[in-house]
Amino acid sequence: MEKAFLCHSSVQKPLVRSVIRYLDEGSYEYDEITFEAGNDVNLEIERTLTQAEIIVLFISNESLQSVWVKKEMRLAEEKYNQKGRHTTLTFLVDENIEYTDDRIPEWLRKNLILRHLKNPKIIAAKIKHAIRESMYNKSDKFRRLSSSFLGRNTEIGKFESFHYQNIRSKNLSFIISGLEGVGRRSFLLASLKHVNVVPSSISEMILFSLTSKNSIEDLLAQLENVQEEFNPDDFMTLLSLGLEDKVNYAIDRINEYLDFNEIVCIVDDGCIIKPSHRVAEWFIKFVESNKIKRKYGLNIVSRYRPNNLSEWPNSLIHIHLEEMNKSDQVKLFNSFIGDTDIGLDAEQSNYIYQILNGFPDQIKYVAQTLLQHGYHTLKNNPKSIQDYSDKRINVVVKAFLDDLETRDILILLSQLDCVSEKMLFKIASDHKALNDGLIKLHVGGAIERTGVSGELIKVSESIGDYVKRSKVQLNPSFQQKLRKRIKESLTMDGTITAADSSELLINIKALIKSGNKINSKYYIPSFVLQAISDLYNNQNYRSVVELAEIVLERNSHDLDIIYQVRYNLCMALAHLSRKSQEYKDSFFRHLQYLEGADYNFVKGFFHRVVKQDNFAQKEFEEAIKRRPTFSRAKRELVTVLLGQDKPVEALKWAKANYEEGSSNPYHIHAYFQCLIRDAKPVQHKALLQKLLAEIQNVVIIKGQTFYSSMLGQYTWIIENDYAEAIRIFNNAIIKGDKVYAPKALHRLATKYGMIPLANSVAKYFEQEELEE
């Protein structure tokens, strides 16, 4: 295991002892614990310094006068000169000492940012982060394929112009929008370096991560996670405050890091900049407060473009990033492969340049494939390489689920959403395997570390959602430990215990989902929304209704979260509407609060459930008219058109969805259904085979269910092998498919007059196909 050598004076021993409470056992060298008794101190210092990958210097008046610390600093300098700045981490722990103090060696002043910092948990988190970075940087491949930044000169010039036009504005924040994988964070850091807001030596920012199901309470939880002592009751009291107080508290916390010259970045997936392109009300209060201590101290990288920034022209700068231009693509690719001797001629190089698509992730993938498998693999798989950005989720998930070292970790992280490393290590029994798996997932882009020093681990939103939908099962030992820990967190009086804020949120969501009786103070709308979403995906519609009604009875400042809760409630009520008039009445009572395309879509979904396809078709068409990119409405429209035996009309929408997202199993399945039910399906034989191959490679269990019914239809209609088709359908039904295979088999039996078979299949029709 990588180790850090803790260099300090005797006066700092209480602080250092507090720091090691938060470090992993065996990850540090500390004199009173790891020095061997009876050995010469000089020899012990040289031995432990040689073994340590990171030298941590605690700078104070006493340490600068200490003979031992001076010796350790000389050895640290030798290591620094050999291996570079990543080997040394320095903290100013004495407020009476400034980084300009003459006793601090020039090599430290010149190359490192020195901070006044006394919070042992933050210091420990930064040491752990440095150890992880040392592990990553041992790999030549990782160093070469790390997020190097090249190009974007036009966009950087645009930022420079905005910056100097607003040079006297005190609290500017930078919003960068663009698709995931387009290089938003790298661009943010490069832009701030370009105008000298941060030194060129800075390679990291403090990251927080929020999704469309989050609100300010989730940001507060991430900010609280590094406080030295965590008290769940105090945290819940904080969450009960009004919006103004929450915003002020968050600003105070953020300012603590800005005092250390840190840059804070929120990776936003629909929380701050909404899918509707509005800026969240609570973030507007951040902007208007004028209390953020430093210009560009708080910045956003967002999937969505904001549309109302003109209201705050002197507070927010926005730049949208498109795919990289061809010249920048070539530069980035060549930076990834470096001076590796891979023997490409001009023709081969030009071919590779043509398949680059403008996304840094795809360019990195091309470089990795070339370095690991050679040019011919690229040449023989042009479509998969070019489509990597679209199919990346399936490619990444499949690779990690096939790897025993990463499989259960990825599934666990997908269940937990955002978790502290400390909690993960409490659940896992094999810490080395966990650590190795986390490194693989991080390097492979499946997870990211957020929080002040990467103490929180979060799976990529798209990958986490994909894994949850795949319904792959977690190792029982992991599952049992997690359930036991969550169950033990609930006390007799309904309160919940936890070691940190991330664990508290995990416990709250899990206990809400499982229907436990907990104190009403835990029903924070954004926490409940995440539980509602999981329950809906697991088809537990009655629980969705119960939880949604609890949330709607409470006052909430975040109207967007309330809207999402009501949307999920309406969808659940639509599913239940055939069971009683009460559910139907409740559906229409809540439907009136939905707006625009959402209103039409949900109403159309209701009509589809109650088998009123004509009305459903009209509503879905109106939803698409109002929101032309509404892929889910297009998919539902395909379903109702096929239900009315209109495959030609359905084909238009199914093809459009497939071309927009060819890795989505629902889009593949819908497109296949339209083609196979065409008047002359044989003319689509090659395309049908292609769709079968694509659905077979999908990890999601639903995709495998689709595959069986699709293969059966292909065997029946294209190959004219009725007996084999019936066998395929029956096997799918035995394995649990109660919708797709039974419908296809019923259609076959009816078409060819197999009345007994048609009647026996009918019992499997539990309900109309209701796609998520």
Secondary structure in CASP SS format (residue, H / E / C, confidence):
PFRMAT SS
TARGET T0000
AUTHOR 0000-0000-0000
METHOD secondary structure of the structure
MODEL  1
M C 1.00
E C 1.00
K C 1.00
A E 1.00
F E 1.00
L E 1.00
C E 1.00
H C 1.00
S C 1.00
S H 1.00
V H 1.00
Q H 1.00
K H 1.00
P H 1.00
L H 1.00
V H 1.00
R H 1.00
S H 1.00
V H 1.00
I H 1.00
R C 1.00
Y C 1.00
L C 1.00
D C 1.00
E C 1.00
G C 1.00
S C 1.00
Y E 1.00
E E 1.00
Y C 1.00
D H 1.00
E H 1.00
I H 1.00
T H 1.00
F C 1.00
E C 1.00
A C 1.00
G C 1.00
N C 1.00
D C 1.00
V H 1.00
N H 1.00
L H 1.00
E H 1.00
I H 1.00
E H 1.00
R H 1.00
T H 1.00
L H 1.00
T H 1.00
Q H 1.00
A C 1.00
E C 1.00
I E 1.00
I E 1.00
V E 1.00
L E 1.00
F E 1.00
I E 1.00
S C 1.00
N H 1.00
E H 1.00
S H 1.00
L H 1.00
Q H 1.00
S C 1.00
V H 1.00
W H 1.00
V H 1.00
K H 1.00
K H 1.00
E H 1.00
M H 1.00
R H 1.00
L H 1.00
A H 1.00
E H 1.00
E H 1.00
K H 1.00
Y H 1.00
N H 1.00
Q H 1.00
K H 1.00
G C 1.00
R H 1.00
H H 1.00
T H 1.00
T E 1.00
L E 1.00
T E 1.00
F E 1.00
L E 1.00
V C 1.00
D C 1.00
E C 1.00
N C 1.00
I C 1.00
E C 1.00
Y C 1.00
T C 1.00
D C 1.00
D C 1.00
R C 1.00
I C 1.00
P C 1.00
E H 1.00
W H 1.00
L H 1.00
R H 1.00
K H 1.00
N H 1.00
L C 1.00
I C 1.00
L C 1.00
R C 1.00
H E 1.00
L C 1.00
K C 1.00
N C 1.00
P H 1.00
K H 1.00
I H 1.00
I H 1.00
A H 1.00
A H 1.00
K H 1.00
I H 1.00
K H 1.00
H H 1.00
A H 1.00
I H 1.00
R H 1.00
E H 1.00
S H 1.00
M H 1.00
Y H 1.00
N H 1.00
K C 1.00
S C 1.00
D H 1.00
K H 1.00
F H 1.00
R H 1.00
R H 1.00
L C 1.00
S C 1.00
S C 1.00
S C 1.00
F C 1.00
L C 1.00
G C 1.00
R C 1.00
N H 1.00
T H 1.00
E H 1.00
I H 1.00
G H 1.00
K H 1.00
F H 1.00
E H 1.00
S H 1.00
F H 1.00
H H 1.00
Y H 1.00
Q H 1.00
N C 1.00
I C 1.00
R C 1.00
S C 1.00
K C 1.00
N C 1.00
L C 1.00
S E 1.00
F E 1.00
I E 1.00
I E 1.00
S E 1.00
G C 1.00
L C 1.00
E C 1.00
G C 1.00
V C 1.00
G C 1.00
R H 1.00
R H 1.00
S H 1.00
F H 1.00
L H 1.00
L H 1.00
A H 1.00
S H 1.00
L H 1.00
K H 1.00
H H 1.00
V C 1.00
N C 1.00
V C 1.00
V C 1.00
P C 1.00
S C 1.00
S C 1.00
I C 1.00
S C 1.00
E C 1.00
M C 1.00
I E 1.00
L E 1.00
F E 1.00
S E 1.00
L E 1.00
T E 1.00
S C 1.00
K C 1.00
N C 1.00
S C 1.00
I H 1.00
E H 1.00
D H 1.00
L H 1.00
L H 1.00
A H 1.00
Q H 1.00
L H 1.00
E H 1.00
N C 1.00
V C 1.00
Q C 1.00
E C 1.00
E C 1.00
F C 1.00
N C 1.00
P H 1.00
D H 1.00
D H 1.00
F H 1.00
M H 1.00
T H 1.00
L H 1.00
L H 1.00
S C 1.00
L C 1.00
G C 1.00
L H 1.00
E H 1.00
D H 1.00
K H 1.00
V H 1.00
N H 1.00
Y H 1.00
A H 1.00
I H 1.00
D H 1.00
R H 1.00
I H 1.00
N H 1.00
E H 1.00
Y H 1.00
L H 1.00
D C 1.00
F C 1.00
N C 1.00
E C 1.00
I C 1.00
V E 1.00
C E 1.00
I E 1.00
V E 1.00
D E 1.00
D E 1.00
G C 1.00
C C 1.00
I C 1.00
I E 1.00
K C 1.00
P C 1.00
S C 1.00
H C 1.00
R C 1.00
V E 1.00
A C 1.00
E H 1.00
W H 1.00
F H 1.00
I H 1.00
K H 1.00
F H 1.00
V H 1.00
E H 1.00
S H 1.00
N C 1.00
K C 1.00
I C 1.00
K C 1.00
R C 1.00
K C 1.00
Y C 1.00
G C 1.00
L E 1.00
N E 1.00
I E 1.00
V E 1.00
S E 1.00
R C 1.00
Y C 1.00
R C 1.00
P C 1.00
N C 1.00
N C 1.00
L H 1.00
S H 1.00
E H 1.00
W C 1.00
P C 1.00
N C 1.00
S C 1.00
L E 1.00
I E 1.00
H E 1.00
I E 1.00
H E 1.00
L C 1.00
E C 1.00
E C 1.00
M C 1.00
N C 1.00
K H 1.00
S H 1.00
D H 1.00
Q H 1.00
V H 1.00
K H 1.00
L H 1.00
F H 1.00
N H 1.00
S H 1.00
F H 1.00
I H 1.00
G C 1.00
D C 1.00
T C 1.00
D C 1.00
I C 1.00
G C 1.00
L C 1.00
D C 1.00
A H 1.00
E H 1.00
Q H 1.00
S H 1.00
N H 1.00
Y H 1.00
I H 1.00
Y H 1.00
Q H 1.00
I H 1.00
L C 1.00
N C 1.00
G C 1.00
F C 1.00
P H 1.00
D H 1.00
Q H 1.00
I H 1.00
K H 1.00
Y H 1.00
V H 1.00
A H 1.00
Q H 1.00
T H 1.00
L H 1.00
L H 1.00
Q H 1.00
H H 1.00
G C 1.00
Y H 1.00
H H 1.00
T H 1.00
L H 1.00
K H 1.00
N H 1.00
N C 1.00
P H 1.00
K H 1.00
S H 1.00
I H 1.00
Q H 1.00
D C 1.00
Y H 1.00
S H 1.00
D H 1.00
K H 1.00
R H 1.00
I H 1.00
N H 1.00
V H 1.00
V H 1.00
V H 1.00
K H 1.00
A H 1.00
F H 1.00
L H 1.00
D C 1.00
D C 1.00
L C 1.00
E C 1.00
T C 1.00
R H 1.00
D H 1.00
I H 1.00
L H 1.00
I H 1.00
L H 1.00
L H 1.00
S H 1.00
Q H 1.00
L H 1.00
D C 1.00
C E 1.00
V E 1.00
S E 1.00
E H 1.00
K H 1.00
M H 1.00
L H 1.00
F H 1.00
K H 1.00
I H 1.00
A C 1.00
S C 1.00
D C 1.00
H H 1.00
K H 1.00
A H 1.00
L H 1.00
N H 1.00
D H 1.00
G H 1.00
L H 1.00
I H 1.00
K H 1.00
L H 1.00
H H 1.00
V H 1.00
G C 1.00
G C 1.00
A C 1.00
I E 1.00
E E 1.00
R E 1.00
T E 1.00
G E 1.00
V C 1.00
S C 1.00
G C 1.00
E C 1.00
L E 1.00
I E 1.00
K E 1.00
V E 1.00
S C 1.00
E H 1.00
S H 1.00
I H 1.00
G H 1.00
D H 1.00
Y H 1.00
V H 1.00
K H 1.00
R H 1.00
S H 1.00
K C 1.00
V C 1.00
Q C 1.00
L C 1.00
N C 1.00
P H 1.00
S H 1.00
F H 1.00
Q H 1.00
Q H 1.00
K H 1.00
L H 1.00
R H 1.00
K H 1.00
R H 1.00
I H 1.00
K H 1.00
E H 1.00
S C 1.00
L E 1.00
T C 1.00
M C 1.00
D C 1.00
G C 1.00
T C 1.00
I E 1.00
T C 1.00
A C 1.00
A C 1.00
D C 1.00
S H 1.00
S H 1.00
E H 1.00
L H 1.00
L H 1.00
I H 1.00
N H 1.00
I H 1.00
K H 1.00
A H 1.00
L H 1.00
I H 1.00
K H 1.00
S C 1.00
G C 1.00
N C 1.00
K C 1.00
I C 1.00
N C 1.00
S H 1.00
K H 1.00
Y H 1.00
Y C 1.00
I C 1.00
P H 1.00
S H 1.00
F H 1.00
V H 1.00
L H 1.00
Q H 1.00
A H 1.00
I H 1.00
S H 1.00
D H 1.00
L H 1.00
Y H 1.00
N H 1.00
N C 1.00
Q C 1.00
N C 1.00
Y H 1.00
R H 1.00
S H 1.00
V H 1.00
V H 1.00
E H 1.00
L H 1.00
A H 1.00
E H 1.00
I H 1.00
V H 1.00
L H 1.00
E C 1.00
R C 1.00
N C 1.00
S C 1.00
H C 1.00
D C 1.00
L H 1.00
D H 1.00
I H 1.00
I H 1.00
Y H 1.00
Q H 1.00
V H 1.00
R H 1.00
Y H 1.00
N H 1.00
L H 1.00
C H 1.00
M H 1.00
A H 1.00
L H 1.00
A H 1.00
H H 1.00
L H 1.00
S C 1.00
R C 1.00
K C 1.00
S C 1.00
Q H 1.00
E H 1.00
Y H 1.00
K H 1.00
D H 1.00
S H 1.00
F H 1.00
F H 1.00
R H 1.00
H H 1.00
L H 1.00
Q C 1.00
Y C 1.00
L C 1.00
E C 1.00
G H 1.00
A H 1.00
D H 1.00
Y H 1.00
N H 1.00
F H 1.00
V H 1.00
K H 1.00
G H 1.00
F H 1.00
F H 1.00
H H 1.00
R H 1.00
V H 1.00
V C 1.00
K C 1.00
Q C 1.00
D H 1.00
N H 1.00
F H 1.00
A H 1.00
Q H 1.00
K H 1.00
E H 1.00
F H 1.00
E H 1.00
E H 1.00
A H 1.00
I H 1.00
K H 1.00
R H 1.00
R C 1.00
P C 1.00
T C 1.00
F C 1.00
S H 1.00
R H 1.00
A H 1.00
K H 1.00
R H 1.00
E H 1.00
L H 1.00
V H 1.00
T H 1.00
V H 1.00
L H 1.00
L H 1.00
G H 1.00
Q C 1.00
D C 1.00
K C 1.00
P H 1.00
V H 1.00
E H 1.00
A H 1.00
L H 1.00
K H 1.00
W H 1.00
A H 1.00
K H 1.00
A H 1.00
N H 1.00
Y H 1.00
E H 1.00
E H 1.00
G C 1.00
S C 1.00
S C 1.00
N C 1.00
P H 1.00
Y H 1.00
H H 1.00
I H 1.00
H H 1.00
A H 1.00
Y H 1.00
F H 1.00
Q H 1.00
C H 1.00
L H 1.00
I H 1.00
R C 1.00
D C 1.00
A C 1.00
K C 1.00
P H 1.00
V H 1.00
Q H 1.00
H H 1.00
K H 1.00
A H 1.00
L H 1.00
L H 1.00
Q H 1.00
K H 1.00
L H 1.00
L H 1.00
A H 1.00
E H 1.00
I H 1.00
Q H 1.00
N C 1.00
V C 1.00
V C 1.00
I C 1.00
I H 1.00
K H 1.00
G H 1.00
Q H 1.00
T H 1.00
F H 1.00
Y H 1.00
S H 1.00
S H 1.00
M H 1.00
L H 1.00
G H 1.00
Q H 1.00
Y H 1.00
T H 1.00
W H 1.00
I H 1.00
I C 1.00
E C 1.00
N C 1.00
D C 1.00
Y H 1.00
A H 1.00
E H 1.00
A H 1.00
I H 1.00
R H 1.00
I H 1.00
F H 1.00
N H 1.00
N H 1.00
A H 1.00
I H 1.00
I H 1.00
K C 1.00
G C 1.00
D C 1.00
K C 1.00
V C 1.00
Y H 1.00
A H 1.00
P H 1.00
K H 1.00
A H 1.00
L H 1.00
H H 1.00
R H 1.00
L H 1.00
A H 1.00
T H 1.00
K H 1.00
Y C 1.00
G C 1.00
M C 1.00
I H 1.00
P H 1.00
L H 1.00
A H 1.00
N H 1.00
S H 1.00
V H 1.00
A H 1.00
K C 1.00
Y C 1.00
F C 1.00
E C 1.00
Q C 1.00
E C 1.00
E C 1.00
L C 1.00
E C 1.00
E C 1.00
END
